[in-house]
Amino acid sequence: MKHQYHPLGFEGSRISQGFWRMNEWGFNAQERLAFIEQAMELGVTTFDHADIYGDYRCESLFGEALKIKPELRDGIQLISKCGIRLPSDQRPDVRRYRYDHSPEHIIRSVEQSLFNLNTDYIDLLLLHRPNPLMDPDDVAGAFEHLFTLGKVKHFGVSNFSPAQFDLLQSRLEVPLIVNQIELSVVAPKHIEDSSLNHLQQHAVTPMAWSPFGGGALFKEMGLSSHQEEVRGVLQKVASEQDASVDQIALAWLLQHPSKICPVLGSGKVERLSSAVDALNVSLSQDQWFDIWEAARGQPLP
């Protein structure tokens, strides 16, 4: 049977907006609301969070904006992540940075995220990092509890290897629908290490965090020779396509048959608008392989 892909395994947008730096944007609540509404007008309705983002502050900043206009909730999809214990003034009980996949921590984190985001449910919950001490049966119990109460609609993971993904899935009644991984033209390892093949096999959506390599593609100075080479090829293809470098970098990801969903992190609406336009850029196979060869840093075998 042929699998039918959906943008995120549920009703979501192909491009997601992330908020890990929202506390650095300097927006007041009304400006945050305006940004959310402008994103929605562009067709970007999926918003990516984690409990620890912004020293545990970013979800609350988003929730403050949503509280001004709560009717927007029905038109958006909220993703959150949990499983990391981050030392912070906000969490004086946390002694050191570590991972925690205990049912108590997962459930407590979700309850806090629901409060912070000013919502009754999370559309998609991800475990933020794989944990050597994870008991998959414990995680399954926490997920079942949250799903039964209607507090989380869907589940996934972030930064999991295929084996780690399969271990957790083997204990779950509900499917994991997403693995959020680092993926860009300057971090292409998952193109070759079978991760994307594994996700395709199971009809799981890869979400790409840091799709611009942490902004490396836009630096004027300080690039490595490899990054310079990659940007040079992107500029060449951009000229051929009458597009921008950032659009070509996204188009390269979007063209992969695993249906990669990039997560952007900029607080600039024009950057988000440019990303949406990348959905209409179609690279030739020659162009795609030109970029891949540059991304690999060596000729194809």
Residue pairs with C-beta under 8 A, 6 or more apart in sequence:
3 203
4 203
5 203
5 205
5 259
6 12
6 205
7 13
7 14
7 46
7 205
7 259
7 261
8 16
8 46
8 77
8 124
8 177
8 178
8 205
8 207
8 261
9 124
9 154
9 156
9 175
9 177
9 178
9 204
9 205
10 77
10 123
10 124
10 153
10 154
10 177
11 77
12 45
12 46
12 77
12 123
12 124
12 261
13 43
13 44
13 45
13 46
13 77
14 254
14 261
14 279
15 43
15 44
15 46
15 261
15 262
15 264
15 272
15 275
15 276
15 279
16 44
16 46
16 47
16 48
16 79
16 207
16 261
16 262
16 263
16 264
17 39
17 44
17 46
17 47
17 48
17 263
17 264
17 272
18 47
18 48
18 49
18 209
18 263
18 264
18 265
19 47
19 48
19 49
19 53
19 54
19 58
19 59
19 61
19 62
19 265
20 48
20 50
20 53
20 54
20 58
20 265
21 53
21 54
21 58
21 265
21 267
22 32
22 53
22 54
22 58
22 61
22 62
22 267
23 53
23 54
23 55
23 57
23 58
23 61
24 54
24 267
25 32
25 267
27 35
27 61
27 267
29 61
29 64
29 65
29 68
30 65
30 68
32 61
32 62
32 64
32 65
33 65
33 66
33 68
33 69
35 65
35 267
35 269
36 47
36 62
36 65
36 66
36 72
36 76
37 69
37 72
38 269
38 272
39 45
39 47
39 269
39 272
40 72
40 75
40 76
42 269
42 272
42 273
42 276
43 276
44 272
44 276
45 75
45 76
45 77
46 76
46 77
46 79
46 123
46 261
47 62
47 76
47 77
47 78
47 79
48 79
48 180
48 207
48 263
49 58
49 59
49 62
49 78
49 79
49 80
49 81
49 113
49 117
50 58
50 59
50 80
50 81
50 82
50 84
50 126
50 128
51 59
51 80
51 81
51 82
51 84
51 109
51 112
51 113
51 116
52 84
52 86
52 128
53 59
54 61
55 86
55 88
55 89
55 90
56 86
56 88
56 90
56 91
57 90
59 80
59 113
59 116
59 117
60 116
62 116
62 117
63 115
63 116
63 117
63 118
63 119
64 118
66 72
66 73
66 117
66 118
66 119
67 118
70 118
73 119
77 123
77 124
78 117
78 119
78 122
78 123
78 124
79 122
79 123
79 124
79 125
79 126
80 110
80 113
80 117
80 122
80 124
80 125
80 126
81 125
81 126
81 127
81 128
81 158
81 180
82 105
82 106
82 109
82 110
82 113
82 125
82 126
82 127
82 128
83 99
83 100
83 101
83 105
83 106
83 109
83 127
83 128
83 129
83 131
84 97
84 98
84 99
84 100
84 128
84 129
85 91
85 94
85 96
85 97
85 98
85 99
85 100
85 105
86 94
86 97
87 94
87 95
87 96
87 97
88 94
99 128
99 129
99 130
99 131
99 133
99 134
100 131
101 127
101 131
101 133
101 134
101 135
101 138
101 139
102 138
103 138
103 139
103 141
103 142
103 145
106 127
106 139
106 142
106 143
106 146
107 142
107 145
107 146
110 122
110 125
110 146
110 151
110 152
111 151
113 122
114 120
114 121
114 122
114 151
120 150
120 151
121 150
121 151
121 152
121 153
122 151
122 152
122 153
123 153
123 154
124 152
124 153
124 154
124 155
124 156
124 177
124 178
125 143
125 146
125 152
125 154
125 155
125 156
126 155
126 156
126 157
126 158
126 178
126 180
127 134
127 139
127 156
127 157
127 158
127 160
127 168
128 158
128 159
129 158
129 159
130 157
130 159
130 160
130 161
130 164
134 168
136 167
136 168
136 170
136 171
137 171
139 168
139 171
140 168
140 171
140 172
140 173
143 152
143 155
143 172
143 174
144 173
144 174
146 152
147 153
147 155
147 174
154 174
154 177
154 178
155 172
155 174
155 175
155 176
155 177
156 176
156 177
156 178
156 179
156 180
156 204
157 164
157 165
157 168
157 176
157 178
157 179
157 180
158 179
158 180
158 181
158 207
158 209
159 179
159 180
159 181
159 182
160 168
160 179
161 195
162 194
162 195
162 198
165 176
165 179
165 198
165 204
168 176
169 175
169 176
169 202
175 204
176 204
177 204
177 205
178 204
178 205
178 206
178 207
179 195
179 199
179 204
179 205
179 206
179 207
180 206
180 207
180 208
180 209
180 263
181 190
181 195
181 206
181 207
181 208
181 209
182 190
182 208
182 209
182 210
183 190
183 191
183 206
183 208
183 209
183 210
183 211
183 253
183 260
184 208
184 210
184 211
184 212
184 213
184 249
184 253
185 213
185 217
185 230
185 234
185 249
185 252
185 291
185 294
185 295
186 213
186 216
186 217
186 226
186 227
186 230
186 295
187 210
187 213
188 292
188 295
188 296
190 196
190 206
191 256
191 292
191 295
192 296
195 206
196 206
196 256
196 258
196 260
197 258
198 204
199 205
199 206
199 258
200 257
200 258
205 258
205 259
205 261
206 258
206 259
206 260
206 261
207 260
207 261
207 262
207 263
208 253
208 260
208 261
208 262
208 263
209 263
210 265
211 249
211 250
211 253
211 262
211 263
211 264
212 218
212 246
212 249
213 227
216 223
216 227
217 227
217 230
217 231
217 234
217 245
217 246
217 249
218 245
218 246
223 231
226 297
229 294
229 297
230 291
230 294
230 295
231 245
232 294
233 290
233 291
233 294
234 245
234 248
234 249
234 291
234 294
235 245
236 290
237 248
237 283
237 287
237 290
237 291
238 244
238 245
238 247
238 248
240 287
241 247
241 248
241 251
241 281
241 283
241 287
243 251
243 277
243 278
243 281
244 274
246 271
246 274
246 275
246 278
247 274
247 275
247 277
247 278
247 281
248 278
248 281
248 283
248 291
250 262
250 275
250 278
250 281
251 278
251 281
251 282
251 283
252 283
252 288
252 291
252 292
253 260
253 262
254 260
254 262
254 278
254 279
254 281
255 282
255 283
255 288
262 275
264 271
264 272
264 275
266 272
283 291
289 300
292 300
293 299
293 300
